[in-house]
Amino acid sequence: MNKDEAEVRIAKLRKEIARYRYQYHVLNKLEISEAALDALKHELYKLEEQYPDLITPDSPTQRVAGGVAKGFKKVKHDVPMLSLEDAFNREEADAWLERAKKLRPRAQFEFYAEVKMDGLAISVIYEDGAMKRAATRGDGRVGEEVIRGVRTIESLPLHLRVPKDSEIEHFLKKHKGHMDEKKVVRTLTVHSGRIEARGEVYMLKKQLEKLNKDLKARGKPLLANPRNAAAGAIRQLDPKIAAERGLSFMGWQILGDLGVTTHAQGLEMMALLGIPINESNRLCANLDEVEKFQKSIGDKRDKLPFQIDGIVIKVNDSVLFDSLGVVGKTPRAAVAWKYAAEQGTTIVRDIHISVGRTGALTPVAVMDPVQLAGTTVTHASLHNEDEIRRLGLKIGDTVILEKAGDIIPKIIKVLPKLRAKNSKEFRMPHKCPMCGSDVKRREGEVATVCANKHCFAQELAHLQYFVGRTNFDIRGVGSKIAEQLLQNGLVSEPADLWKLKSVDLLSLEGFAEVSAQKLVDEIQAHKKIALDRFINSLGIRHVGEETARDLASAFGSFSAFRKATPEELDSVDGIGESAVESIRSYFEDKRTADKVDHLLDVVEVETMKKKAPGKFAGTSWVLTGSLESMSRDEAKQKIRNLGGEISSSVSKKTSYVIVGENPGSKFDKAKKLGVPTLNENEFLKKLS
Ligand SMILES: [Zn+2]
């Protein structure tokens, strides 16, 4: 996107984001999901990053997160409440660790992996064991005093708990030699001084359901999700409303002069003091273990009673954690490994037609790559013409795409306000893009179908033949994959194979990053092909391996073969009339000729040494009378095979006249013109 285009796009994005924010914050409703709205903000952020001089102070990206609303007392955090860097996959998690290890190459890294609650971060301060203050994160340094709301959270103790002696003993024994025991005992028993508990205020999913039922009954606007419901509740100036909302708390950090030396010890201590922590959290020796944890939590994510948006990886050792320091507003020693959003936005660049097994023509949206639920998506089926009308989709539109779990990606909404001027209306083709037959749409049915019953099967058969051992010899395109490539519109003709990118393949069943790249590499490695194999691969009727070889050696190059007249084709040894006819009609058909042109754009066909000219090259022959050892036609073929030409009448240019039994007037003419004549024996001698 050039700068002018970016400027237009940026203006549209800002306007649209502002509209949704207003809807959400003022009208309390959300037309699109938060994930989709985040995706729009992300696009804006990326564009502004590319063109920083287009950033204006009123851009949504310039808004400081949080901030203190009117009506709240400001509270300064003694230790800033930092935010976390995000990672979305193992590579990004690895990169995070790489950076940390560079700074502390000799350190022993151990990790504490936590479930990342999707709630509102809160700091709660206890003095001598009593809850004294609670504040939101705000901008990280200054937050809002929300103790009235926080006091309504039943899972948070108003006064810290004193653990039983046995619990303290167990804790001391477990971490013997790795804690300041005196301090630990003092913290657990008398809670002297200041102890700060940080964690997430959240709302249970079922609590939100109940609340929304209530709100609906009272004719009030519903709450979009538990996180915002929690945030709204805790910031209620009226604690009664906060209490009604039934909030919960989960701790993720404890601060103070506590005597512990690791993050894990701190959280264990938190639990002993009566502050809930997530029971699933785990100590991990390496990132492999962290990844296992991340997967197992992800698998049960939907079944959890609360909303989560990922896990957090923290360096367990407190000294190491602190020594890694802070970059910007994030600590280097922690990273949030987020679960990919199941909704995102992208731009539809084109609509392809795929032809399925039943001959149904399916429009497929080709989009800018977008990460959804952990996979990259570039294509989405639009099912039929009516679905495109229903969505109101034009080529060039910004759309919201959804992919939940294993479900195939689906365009759920068009954002017409972000439409570009040059967006195009989609029209269903009148001819099948695979076979060129007419298409029809029966009344009362949504599907447009190719009239040629064998259409898909033929294309599938040809694609498999094309990549077969005797042709391009591309491994890894078995029937299942070939079928998917055609069905998803990724390949509608052989040349499309070389346009495949690994990201396209990821949306197919059974492909992962590595296998997708492998197939792309395999295809690219087979760009160069011998002339005979190439001719064979086209699948021209009556042109098999043998014939293709004959044609290749007769013409030497593909262009010479393509330009050959029927007569020239006919003169090639081994080429019958039916082959000549089907070669002619193959290149005369615009559709097949186009496919060949497309192929020649992406592959390299080698030339071949032409067969040495026969010993009759440049000679012209006339036959008269009948021969004993062969028919006239056989004789003609033998002459042609050796490069001679056959003429039907004698002239001065004639090289030889073959005279058999009962010769006609041609014999007389030869004598008259002085053209050499050969009898059958002499002819046979010349042939050998
Ligand atoms: Zn067709």
Residues whose N, C-alpha, C, O or C-beta is under 5 A from the ligand:
A	BS01	ZN	C432 M434 C435 G436 S437 C450 N452 C455
